[in-house]
Amino acid sequence: MALYLMLGNYTHPSVREINAARTKEAVGVIEKNNGQVVSMYAMLGQFDVVLVVNLPGNREAMEVSVGLSRVTGIHFSTGPVIPIDRFDEMMETARQAQEQMPTESKRT
């Protein structure tokens, strides 16, 4: 499973339909695609809704993003995320690999 961040913006029609039943339906779309909701938040600012979900892969992420837009009328921007400690490990591995390359192969 991979972690995805889904940033959503309400449309005028979707604001009129905010209710707990629609939220349950949205969770159902995620679960139907073998996903799991980690957390869901309403927020102020550039985005109106943020979801953190576990999904098997990019195909399911695309299906969930489109499916949620159809069910809720909310437009989503969806992308994979990794914990920062994992990112730090990846960058350290990349740095070490670069240091082992011959000097003429290194990019500056």
Residue pairs with C-beta under 8 A, 6 or more apart in sequence:
1 35
1 36
1 54
1 55
1 56
2 54
2 55
2 56
2 57
2 61
2 80
3 38
3 52
3 53
3 54
3 80
3 81
3 82
3 83
4 52
4 53
4 54
4 55
4 61
4 64
4 78
4 79
4 80
4 81
5 50
5 51
5 52
5 78
5 79
5 80
5 81
6 49
6 50
6 51
6 52
6 53
6 64
6 65
6 68
6 76
6 77
6 78
7 47
7 49
7 50
7 76
7 77
7 78
8 47
8 48
8 49
8 50
8 51
8 68
8 72
8 74
8 75
8 76
8 77
9 47
9 48
9 49
9 74
9 75
10 18
10 48
10 49
10 73
10 74
11 73
11 74
11 75
13 73
14 72
14 73
14 74
17 72
17 73
22 71
22 72
23 40
25 71
25 72
26 68
26 71
26 72
27 37
29 64
29 67
29 68
29 71
30 36
30 37
30 51
30 53
30 55
30 64
30 68
31 37
32 67
33 55
33 56
33 60
33 63
33 64
33 67
34 55
34 56
34 60
35 53
35 54
35 55
35 56
35 60
35 64
36 53
36 54
37 51
37 52
37 53
38 52
38 53
38 54
39 51
39 52
40 49
40 50
40 51
40 52
41 49
41 50
41 51
42 48
42 49
43 49
43 50
48 74
49 74
52 81
53 64
55 61
55 64
58 80
61 78
61 80
62 78
64 78
65 76
65 78
68 74
68 76
69 75
69 76
82 90
98 106
